[in-house]
């Protein structure tokens, strides 16, 4: 809200207009869940990075 100068009502309308997560998940090649904090995220990113093909 602060960054874009939005009212709470405008911010809620913007968020409400976005497609659901299933829309984006269906179009992803990779998904990294970031719901448990930075320390839990680091090993996930490391494993993901190591799994990518090189070349």
Predicted model as a PDB file, atoms N, CA, C, CB and O in Angstrom, pLDDT in the B-factor column:
MODEL        1                                                                  
ATOM      1  N   UNK A   1       0.831  -1.184   0.000  1.00 95.00           N  
ATOM      2  CA  UNK A   1       0.000   0.000   0.000  1.00 95.00           C  
ATOM      3  C   UNK A   1       0.873   1.244   0.000  1.00 95.00           C  
ATOM      4  CB  UNK A   1      -0.944   0.000   1.206  1.00 95.00           C  
ATOM      5  O   UNK A   1       0.627   2.196  -0.740  1.00 95.00           O  
ATOM      6  N   UNK A   2       1.890   1.219   0.837  1.00 95.00           N  
ATOM      7  CA  UNK A   2       2.760   2.382   0.936  1.00 95.00           C  
ATOM      8  C   UNK A   2       3.515   2.624  -0.366  1.00 95.00           C  
ATOM      9  CB  UNK A   2       3.743   2.208   2.086  1.00 95.00           C  
ATOM     10  O   UNK A   2       3.587   3.751  -0.857  1.00 95.00           O  
ATOM     11  N   UNK A   3       4.083   1.535  -0.923  1.00 95.00           N  
ATOM     12  CA  UNK A   3       4.886   1.675  -2.137  1.00 95.00           C  
ATOM     13  C   UNK A   3       4.083   2.278  -3.288  1.00 95.00           C  
ATOM     14  CB  UNK A   3       5.442   0.321  -2.553  1.00 95.00           C  
ATOM     15  O   UNK A   3       4.574   3.152  -4.004  1.00 95.00           O  
ATOM     16  N   UNK A   4       2.831   1.802  -3.463  1.00 95.00           N  
ATOM     17  CA  UNK A   4       2.018   2.252  -4.586  1.00 95.00           C  
ATOM     18  C   UNK A   4       1.036   3.354  -4.225  1.00 95.00           C  
ATOM     19  CB  UNK A   4       1.272   1.098  -5.155  1.00 95.00           C  
ATOM     20  O   UNK A   4       0.267   3.809  -5.072  1.00 95.00           O  
ATOM     21  N   UNK A   5       1.060   3.783  -2.970  1.00 96.00           N  
ATOM     22  CA  UNK A   5       0.143   4.841  -2.541  1.00 96.00           C  
ATOM     23  C   UNK A   5      -1.314   4.420  -2.606  1.00 96.00           C  
ATOM     24  CB  UNK A   5       0.344   6.067  -3.385  1.00 96.00           C  
ATOM     25  O   UNK A   5      -2.178   5.226  -2.949  1.00 96.00           O  
ATOM     26  N   UNK A   6      -1.594   3.162  -2.278  1.00 97.00           N  
ATOM     27  CA  UNK A   6      -2.955   2.654  -2.361  1.00 97.00           C  
ATOM     28  C   UNK A   6      -3.666   2.741  -1.022  1.00 97.00           C  
ATOM     29  CB  UNK A   6      -2.950   1.221  -2.853  1.00 97.00           C  
ATOM     30  O   UNK A   6      -3.050   2.652   0.040  1.00 97.00           O  
ATOM     31  N   UNK A   7      -4.957   2.913  -1.098  1.00 97.00           N  
ATOM     32  CA  UNK A   7      -5.772   2.782   0.104  1.00 97.00           C  
ATOM     33  C   UNK A   7      -5.924   1.291   0.401  1.00 97.00           C  
ATOM     34  CB  UNK A   7      -7.175   3.479  -0.071  1.00 97.00           C  
ATOM     35  O   UNK A   7      -5.646   0.452  -0.456  1.00 97.00           O  
ATOM     36  N   UNK A   8      -6.359   0.969   1.602  1.00 97.00           N  
ATOM     37  CA  UNK A   8      -6.574  -0.437   1.932  1.00 97.00           C  
ATOM     38  C   UNK A   8      -7.607  -1.053   1.004  1.00 97.00           C  
ATOM     39  CB  UNK A   8      -7.017  -0.589   3.390  1.00 97.00           C  
ATOM     40  O   UNK A   8      -7.452  -2.192   0.566  1.00 97.00           O  
ATOM     41  N   UNK A   9      -8.656  -0.307   0.706  1.00 97.00           N  
ATOM     42  CA  UNK A   9      -9.709  -0.810  -0.177  1.00 97.00           C  
ATOM     43  C   UNK A   9      -9.151  -1.103  -1.572  1.00 97.00           C  
ATOM     44  CB  UNK A   9     -10.868   0.205  -0.268  1.00 97.00           C  
ATOM     45  O   UNK A   9      -9.476  -2.135  -2.160  1.00 97.00           O  
ATOM     46  N   UNK A  10      -8.326  -0.220  -2.101  1.00 97.00           N  
ATOM     47  CA  UNK A  10      -7.744  -0.421  -3.427  1.00 97.00           C  
ATOM     48  C   UNK A  10      -6.776  -1.607  -3.421  1.00 97.00           C  
ATOM     49  CB  UNK A  10      -7.020   0.857  -3.895  1.00 97.00           C  
ATOM     50  O   UNK A  10      -6.736  -2.378  -4.380  1.00 97.00           O  
ATOM     51  N   UNK A  11      -6.003  -1.756  -2.355  1.00 97.00           N  
ATOM     52  CA  UNK A  11      -5.071  -2.877  -2.253  1.00 97.00           C  
ATOM     53  C   UNK A  11      -5.832  -4.197  -2.193  1.00 97.00           C  
ATOM     54  CB  UNK A  11      -4.169  -2.722  -1.013  1.00 97.00           C  
ATOM     55  O   UNK A  11      -5.452  -5.167  -2.849  1.00 97.00           O  
ATOM     56  N   UNK A  12      -6.897  -4.233  -1.413  1.00 97.00           N  
ATOM     57  CA  UNK A  12      -7.693  -5.461  -1.328  1.00 97.00           C  
ATOM     58  C   UNK A  12      -8.338  -5.789  -2.679  1.00 97.00           C  
ATOM     59  CB  UNK A  12      -8.780  -5.323  -0.239  1.00 97.00           C  
ATOM     60  O   UNK A  12      -8.422  -6.957  -3.059  1.00 97.00           O  
ATOM     61  N   UNK A  13      -8.785  -4.781  -3.390  1.00 97.00           N  
ATOM     62  CA  UNK A  13      -9.375  -5.006  -4.710  1.00 97.00           C  
ATOM     63  C   UNK A  13      -8.335  -5.551  -5.682  1.00 97.00           C  
ATOM     64  CB  UNK A  13      -9.981  -3.705  -5.257  1.00 97.00           C  
ATOM     65  O   UNK A  13      -8.635  -6.434  -6.485  1.00 97.00           O  
ATOM     66  N   UNK A  14      -7.127  -5.031  -5.612  1.00 96.00           N  
ATOM     67  CA  UNK A  14      -6.054  -5.496  -6.488  1.00 96.00           C  
ATOM     68  C   UNK A  14      -5.716  -6.958  -6.202  1.00 96.00           C  
ATOM     69  CB  UNK A  14      -4.803  -4.617  -6.318  1.00 96.00           C  
ATOM     70  O   UNK A  14      -5.584  -7.764  -7.123  1.00 96.00           O  
ATOM     71  N   UNK A  15      -5.578  -7.289  -4.931  1.00 95.00           N  
ATOM     72  CA  UNK A  15      -5.278  -8.673  -4.558  1.00 95.00           C  
ATOM     73  C   UNK A  15      -6.441  -9.590  -4.954  1.00 95.00           C  
ATOM     74  CB  UNK A  15      -4.997  -8.781  -3.034  1.00 95.00           C  
ATOM     75  O   UNK A  15      -6.220 -10.697  -5.444  1.00 95.00           O  
ATOM     76  N   UNK A  16      -7.656  -9.137  -4.744  1.00 96.00           N  
ATOM     77  CA  UNK A  16      -8.832  -9.932  -5.082  1.00 96.00           C  
ATOM     78  C   UNK A  16      -8.993 -10.181  -6.567  1.00 96.00           C  
ATOM     79  CB  UNK A  16     -10.052  -9.264  -4.568  1.00 96.00           C  
ATOM     80  O   UNK A  16      -9.638 -11.150  -6.967  1.00 96.00           O  
ATOM     81  N   UNK A  17      -8.411  -9.313  -7.396  1.00 97.00           N  
ATOM     82  CA  UNK A  17      -8.518  -9.452  -8.849  1.00 97.00           C  
ATOM     83  C   UNK A  17      -7.495 -10.414  -9.430  1.00 97.00           C  
ATOM     84  CB  UNK A  17      -8.366  -8.108  -9.504  1.00 97.00           C  
ATOM     85  O   UNK A  17      -7.580 -10.769 -10.606  1.00 97.00           O  
ATOM     86  N   UNK A  18      -6.531 -10.840  -8.628  1.00 96.00           N  
ATOM     87  CA  UNK A  18      -5.501 -11.750  -9.120  1.00 96.00           C  
ATOM     88  C   UNK A  18      -6.056 -13.162  -9.258  1.00 96.00           C  
ATOM     89  CB  UNK A  18      -4.285 -11.745  -8.184  1.00 96.00           C  
ATOM     90  O   UNK A  18      -6.915 -13.579  -8.482  1.00 96.00           O  
ATOM     91  N   UNK A  19      -5.560 -13.894 -10.249  1.00 97.00           N  
ATOM     92  CA  UNK A  19      -5.979 -15.295 -10.363  1.00 97.00           C  
ATOM     93  C   UNK A  19      -5.537 -16.090  -9.142  1.00 97.00           C  
ATOM     94  CB  UNK A  19      -5.406 -15.930 -11.644  1.00 97.00           C  
ATOM     95  O   UNK A  19      -4.610 -15.682  -8.442  1.00 97.00           O  
ATOM     96  N   UNK A  20      -6.184 -17.212  -8.880  1.00 96.00           N  
ATOM     97  CA  UNK A  20      -5.799 -18.038  -7.735  1.00 96.00           C  
ATOM     98  C   UNK A  20      -4.435 -18.699  -7.970  1.00 96.00           C  
ATOM     99  CB  UNK A  20      -6.872 -19.112  -7.466  1.00 96.00           C  
ATOM    100  O   UNK A  20      -3.941 -18.744  -9.097  1.00 96.00           O  
ATOM    101  N   UNK A  21      -3.840 -19.209  -6.893  1.00 94.00           N  
ATOM    102  CA  UNK A  21      -2.538 -19.874  -6.992  1.00 94.00           C  
ATOM    103  C   UNK A  21      -2.551 -20.999  -8.007  1.00 94.00           C  
ATOM    104  CB  UNK A  21      -2.121 -20.413  -5.640  1.00 94.00           C  
ATOM    105  O   UNK A  21      -1.550 -21.228  -8.685  1.00 94.00           O  
ATOM    106  N   UNK A  22      -3.665 -21.706  -8.123  1.00 96.00           N  
ATOM    107  CA  UNK A  22      -3.734 -22.825  -9.069  1.00 96.00           C  
ATOM    108  C   UNK A  22      -3.478 -22.370 -10.504  1.00 96.00           C  
ATOM    109  CB  UNK A  22      -5.098 -23.509  -8.979  1.00 96.00           C  
ATOM    110  O   UNK A  22      -2.930 -23.130 -11.302  1.00 96.00           O  
ATOM    111  N   UNK A  23      -3.864 -21.155 -10.837  1.00 97.00           N  
ATOM    112  CA  UNK A  23      -3.613 -20.591 -12.160  1.00 97.00           C  
ATOM    113  C   UNK A  23      -2.116 -20.532 -12.434  1.00 97.00           C  
ATOM    114  CB  UNK A  23      -4.234 -19.187 -12.280  1.00 97.00           C  
ATOM    115  O   UNK A  23      -1.660 -20.939 -13.502  1.00 97.00           O  
ATOM    116  N   UNK A  24      -1.357 -20.029 -11.475  1.00 95.00           N  
ATOM    117  CA  UNK A  24       0.087 -19.880 -11.650  1.00 95.00           C  
ATOM    118  C   UNK A  24       0.798 -21.227 -11.550  1.00 95.00           C  
ATOM    119  CB  UNK A  24       0.651 -18.910 -10.608  1.00 95.00           C  
ATOM    120  O   UNK A  24       1.725 -21.499 -12.312  1.00 95.00           O  
ATOM    121  N   UNK A  25       0.367 -22.063 -10.618  1.00 96.00           N  
ATOM    122  CA  UNK A  25       1.002 -23.369 -10.432  1.00 96.00           C  
ATOM    123  C   UNK A  25       0.897 -24.229 -11.691  1.00 96.00           C  
ATOM    124  CB  UNK A  25       0.369 -24.099  -9.248  1.00 96.00           C  
ATOM    125  O   UNK A  25       1.822 -24.974 -12.016  1.00 96.00           O  
ATOM    126  N   UNK A  26      -0.213 -24.128 -12.387  1.00 97.00           N  
ATOM    127  CA  UNK A  26      -0.406 -24.905 -13.615  1.00 97.00           C  
ATOM    128  C   UNK A  26       0.551 -24.464 -14.723  1.00 97.00           C  
ATOM    129  CB  UNK A  26      -1.850 -24.775 -14.096  1.00 97.00           C  
ATOM    130  O   UNK A  26       0.760 -25.202 -15.686  1.00 97.00           O  
ATOM    131  N   UNK A  27       1.123 -23.290 -14.597  1.00 97.00           N  
ATOM    132  CA  UNK A  27       1.993 -22.742 -15.632  1.00 97.00           C  
ATOM    133  C   UNK A  27       3.476 -22.737 -15.256  1.00 97.00           C  
ATOM    134  CB  UNK A  27       1.563 -21.348 -15.952  1.00 97.00           C  
ATOM    135  O   UNK A  27       4.310 -22.246 -16.016  1.00 97.00           O  
ATOM    136  N   UNK A  28       3.796 -23.278 -14.097  1.00 95.00           N  
ATOM    137  CA  UNK A  28       5.169 -23.265 -13.594  1.00 95.00           C  
ATOM    138  C   UNK A  28       5.951 -24.488 -14.038  1.00 95.00           C  
ATOM    139  CB  UNK A  28       5.171 -23.181 -12.085  1.00 95.00           C  
ATOM    140  O   UNK A  28       5.400 -25.579 -14.189  1.00 95.00           O  
ATOM    141  N   UNK A  29       7.224 -24.289 -14.240  1.00 93.00           N  
ATOM    142  CA  UNK A  29       8.127 -25.420 -14.419  1.00 93.00           C  
ATOM    143  C   UNK A  29       8.662 -25.876 -13.073  1.00 93.00           C  
ATOM    144  CB  UNK A  29       9.285 -25.051 -15.361  1.00 93.00           C  
ATOM    145  O   UNK A  29       8.918 -27.064 -12.875  1.00 93.00           O  
ATOM    146  N   UNK A  30       8.832 -24.943 -12.149  1.00 93.00           N  
ATOM    147  CA  UNK A  30       9.370 -25.239 -10.821  1.00 93.00           C  
ATOM    148  C   UNK A  30       8.607 -24.425  -9.787  1.00 93.00           C  
ATOM    149  CB  UNK A  30      10.897 -24.933 -10.750  1.00 93.00           C  
ATOM    150  O   UNK A  30       8.158 -23.311 -10.054  1.00 93.00           O  
ATOM    151  N   UNK A  31       8.472 -25.007  -8.602  1.00 94.00           N  
ATOM    152  CA  UNK A  31       7.854 -24.305  -7.480  1.00 94.00           C  
ATOM    153  C   UNK A  31       8.726 -24.525  -6.259  1.00 94.00           C  
ATOM    154  CB  UNK A  31       6.387 -24.796  -7.226  1.00 94.00           C  
ATOM    155  O   UNK A  31       9.054 -25.662  -5.918  1.00 94.00           O  
ATOM    156  N   UNK A  32       9.096 -23.448  -5.608  1.00 93.00           N  
ATOM    157  CA  UNK A  32       9.817 -23.521  -4.341  1.00 93.00           C  
ATOM    158  C   UNK A  32       8.922 -22.869  -3.298  1.00 93.00           C  
ATOM    159  CB  UNK A  32      11.236 -22.818  -4.420  1.00 93.00           C  
ATOM    160  O   UNK A  32       8.650 -21.670  -3.365  1.00 93.00           O  
ATOM    161  N   UNK A  33       8.473 -23.653  -2.345  1.00 91.00           N  
ATOM    162  CA  UNK A  33       7.611 -23.137  -1.287  1.00 91.00           C  
ATOM    163  C   UNK A  33       8.453 -22.363  -0.283  1.00 91.00           C  
ATOM    164  CB  UNK A  33       6.841 -24.287  -0.586  1.00 91.00           C  
ATOM    165  O   UNK A  33       9.492 -22.846   0.167  1.00 91.00           O  
ATOM    166  N   UNK A  34       8.011 -21.180   0.059  1.00 90.00           N  
ATOM    167  CA  UNK A  34       8.718 -20.336   1.015  1.00 90.00           C  
ATOM    168  C   UNK A  34       7.755 -19.946   2.120  1.00 90.00           C  
ATOM    169  CB  UNK A  34       9.314 -19.077   0.326  1.00 90.00           C  
ATOM    170  O   UNK A  34       7.331 -18.794   2.215  1.00 90.00           O  
ATOM    171  N   UNK A  35       7.412 -20.923   2.959  1.00 91.00           N  
ATOM    172  CA  UNK A  35       6.446 -20.641   4.017  1.00 91.00           C  
ATOM    173  C   UNK A  35       7.008 -20.879   5.420  1.00 91.00           C  
ATOM    174  CB  UNK A  35       5.216 -21.488   3.818  1.00 91.00           C  
ATOM    175  O   UNK A  35       6.311 -20.668   6.413  1.00 91.00           O  
ATOM    176  N   UNK A  36       8.259 -21.316   5.500  1.00 93.00           N  
ATOM    177  CA  UNK A  36       8.828 -21.644   6.808  1.00 93.00           C  
ATOM    178  C   UNK A  36      10.044 -20.807   7.180  1.00 93.00           C  
ATOM    179  CB  UNK A  36       9.203 -23.085   6.839  1.00 93.00           C  
ATOM    180  O   UNK A  36      10.795 -21.181   8.080  1.00 93.00           O  
ATOM    181  N   UNK A  37      10.250 -19.691   6.510  1.00 92.00           N  
ATOM    182  CA  UNK A  37      11.353 -18.811   6.866  1.00 92.00           C  
ATOM    183  C   UNK A  37      12.618 -19.057   6.056  1.00 92.00           C  
ATOM    184  CB  UNK A  37      11.661 -18.962   8.312  1.00 92.00           C  
ATOM    185  O   UNK A  37      12.739 -20.047   5.335  1.00 92.00           O  
ATOM    186  N   UNK A  38      13.535 -18.145   6.194  1.00 93.00           N  
ATOM    187  CA  UNK A  38      14.755 -18.144   5.397  1.00 93.00           C  
ATOM    188  C   UNK A  38      15.628 -19.363   5.647  1.00 93.00           C  
ATOM    189  CB  UNK A  38      15.543 -16.901   5.676  1.00 93.00           C  
ATOM    190  O   UNK A  38      16.180 -19.930   4.704  1.00 93.00           O  
ATOM    191  N   UNK A  39      15.759 -19.770   6.887  1.00 94.00           N  
ATOM    192  CA  UNK A  39      16.624 -20.918   7.183  1.00 94.00           C  
ATOM    193  C   UNK A  39      16.106 -22.201   6.547  1.00 94.00           C  
ATOM    194  CB  UNK A  39      16.748 -21.107   8.688  1.00 94.00           C  
ATOM    195  O   UNK A  39      16.899 -23.039   6.118  1.00 94.00           O  
ATOM    196  N   UNK A  40      14.790 -22.365   6.479  1.00 95.00           N  
ATOM    197  CA  UNK A  40      14.211 -23.536   5.822  1.00 95.00           C  
ATOM    198  C   UNK A  40      14.276 -23.407   4.303  1.00 95.00           C  
ATOM    199  CB  UNK A  40      12.761 -23.733   6.269  1.00 95.00           C  
ATOM    200  O   UNK A  40      14.325 -24.414   3.597  1.00 95.00           O  
ATOM    201  N   UNK A  41      14.277 -22.189   3.802  1.00 96.00           N  
ATOM    202  CA  UNK A  41      14.309 -21.957   2.363  1.00 96.00           C  
ATOM    203  C   UNK A  41      15.674 -22.259   1.753  1.00 96.00           C  
ATOM    204  CB  UNK A  41      13.925 -20.528   2.065  1.00 96.00           C  
ATOM    205  O   UNK A  41      15.754 -22.787   0.644  1.00 96.00           O  
ATOM    206  N   UNK A  42      16.734 -21.931   2.460  1.00 95.00           N  
ATOM    207  CA  UNK A  42      18.087 -22.112   1.907  1.00 95.00           C  
ATOM    208  C   UNK A  42      18.357 -23.523   1.391  1.00 95.00           C  
ATOM    209  CB  UNK A  42      19.108 -21.773   2.956  1.00 95.00           C  
ATOM    210  O   UNK A  42      18.821 -23.664   0.259  1.00 95.00           O  
ATOM    211  N   UNK A  43      18.089 -24.576   2.169  1.00 95.00           N  
ATOM    212  CA  UNK A  43      18.362 -25.919   1.631  1.00 95.00           C  
ATOM    213  C   UNK A  43      17.474 -26.279   0.443  1.00 95.00           C  
ATOM    214  CB  UNK A  43      18.181 -26.955   2.720  1.00 95.00           C  
ATOM    215  O   UNK A  43      17.900 -27.023  -0.441  1.00 95.00           O  
ATOM    216  N   UNK A  44      16.262 -25.768   0.410  1.00 94.00           N  
ATOM    217  CA  UNK A  44      15.389 -26.018  -0.736  1.00 94.00           C  
ATOM    218  C   UNK A  44      15.974 -25.414  -2.000  1.00 94.00           C  
ATOM    219  CB  UNK A  44      13.990 -25.454  -0.481  1.00 94.00           C  
ATOM    220  O   UNK A  44      15.993 -26.052  -3.053  1.00 94.00           O  
ATOM    221  N   UNK A  45      16.447 -24.187  -1.890  1.00 95.00           N  
ATOM    222  CA  UNK A  45      17.042 -23.511  -3.043  1.00 95.00           C  
ATOM    223  C   UNK A  45      18.328 -24.209  -3.457  1.00 95.00           C  
ATOM    224  CB  UNK A  45      17.316 -22.028  -2.725  1.00 95.00           C  
ATOM    225  O   UNK A  45      18.588 -24.370  -4.650  1.00 95.00           O  
ATOM    226  N   UNK A  46      19.131 -24.623  -2.494  1.00 95.00           N  
ATOM    227  CA  UNK A  46      20.368 -25.342  -2.810  1.00 95.00           C  
ATOM    228  C   UNK A  46      20.073 -26.635  -3.571  1.00 95.00           C  
ATOM    229  CB  UNK A  46      21.148 -25.653  -1.522  1.00 95.00           C  
ATOM    230  O   UNK A  46      20.729 -26.932  -4.569  1.00 95.00           O  
ATOM    231  N   UNK A  47      19.089 -27.402  -3.101  1.00 94.00           N  
ATOM    232  CA  UNK A  47      18.729 -28.654  -3.787  1.00 94.00           C  
ATOM    233  C   UNK A  47      18.179 -28.375  -5.179  1.00 94.00           C  
ATOM    234  CB  UNK A  47      17.695 -29.443  -2.966  1.00 94.00           C  
ATOM    235  O   UNK A  47      18.496 -29.084  -6.134  1.00 94.00           O  
ATOM    236  N   UNK A  48      17.353 -27.335  -5.289  1.00 95.00           N  
ATOM    237  CA  UNK A  48      16.805 -26.977  -6.595  1.00 95.00           C  
ATOM    238  C   UNK A  48      17.936 -26.589  -7.551  1.00 95.00           C  
ATOM    239  CB  UNK A  48      15.787 -25.817  -6.461  1.00 95.00           C  
ATOM    240  O   UNK A  48      17.981 -27.065  -8.686  1.00 95.00           O  
ATOM    241  N   UNK A  49      18.827 -25.745  -7.104  1.00 95.00           N  
ATOM    242  CA  UNK A  49      19.938 -25.273  -7.941  1.00 95.00           C  
ATOM    243  C   UNK A  49      20.799 -26.452  -8.404  1.00 95.00           C  
ATOM    244  CB  UNK A  49      20.807 -24.247  -7.165  1.00 95.00           C  
ATOM    245  O   UNK A  49      21.211 -26.508  -9.562  1.00 95.00           O  
ATOM    246  N   UNK A  50      21.064 -27.383  -7.502  1.00 95.00           N  
ATOM    247  CA  UNK A  50      21.878 -28.550  -7.843  1.00 95.00           C  
ATOM    248  C   UNK A  50      21.168 -29.480  -8.832  1.00 95.00           C  
ATOM    249  CB  UNK A  50      22.237 -29.321  -6.579  1.00 95.00           C  
ATOM    250  O   UNK A  50      21.824 -30.225  -9.560  1.00 95.00           O  
ATOM    251  N   UNK A  51      19.855 -29.441  -8.860  1.00 94.00           N  
ATOM    252  CA  UNK A  51      19.092 -30.334  -9.749  1.00 94.00           C  
ATOM    253  C   UNK A  51      18.972 -29.806 -11.176  1.00 94.00           C  
ATOM    254  CB  UNK A  51      17.707 -30.554  -9.185  1.00 94.00           C  
ATOM    255  O   UNK A  51      18.594 -30.550 -12.081  1.00 94.00           O  
ATOM    256  N   UNK A  52      19.289 -28.534 -11.382  1.00 94.00           N  
ATOM    257  CA  UNK A  52      19.153 -27.953 -12.714  1.00 94.00           C  
ATOM    258  C   UNK A  52      20.202 -28.523 -13.672  1.00 94.00           C  
ATOM    259  CB  UNK A  52      19.275 -26.424 -12.643  1.00 94.00           C  
ATOM    260  O   UNK A  52      21.356 -28.730 -13.295  1.00 94.00           O  
ATOM    261  N   UNK A  53      19.791 -28.770 -14.898  1.00 90.00           N  
ATOM    262  CA  UNK A  53      20.766 -29.259 -15.868  1.00 90.00           C  
ATOM    263  C   UNK A  53      21.793 -28.177 -16.186  1.00 90.00           C  
ATOM    264  CB  UNK A  53      20.062 -29.721 -17.155  1.00 90.00           C  
ATOM    265  O   UNK A  53      21.466 -26.991 -16.218  1.00 90.00           O  
ATOM    266  N   UNK A  54      23.003 -28.583 -16.413  1.00 87.00           N  
ATOM    267  CA  UNK A  54      24.054 -27.634 -16.791  1.00 87.00           C  
ATOM    268  C   UNK A  54      24.235 -27.713 -18.295  1.00 87.00           C  
ATOM    269  CB  UNK A  54      25.402 -27.932 -16.044  1.00 87.00           C  
ATOM    270  O   UNK A  54      23.901 -28.706 -18.940  1.00 87.00           O  
ATOM    271  N   UNK A  55      24.764 -26.656 -18.815  1.00 68.00           N  
ATOM    272  CA  UNK A  55      25.041 -26.767 -20.220  1.00 68.00           C  
ATOM    273  C   UNK A  55      24.800 -25.566 -20.974  1.00 68.00           C  
ATOM    274  CB  UNK A  55      24.298 -27.799 -20.789  1.00 68.00           C  
ATOM    275  O   UNK A  55      25.004 -25.548 -22.188  1.00 68.00           O  
TER     276      UNK A  55                                                      
ENDMDL                                                                          
END                                                                             
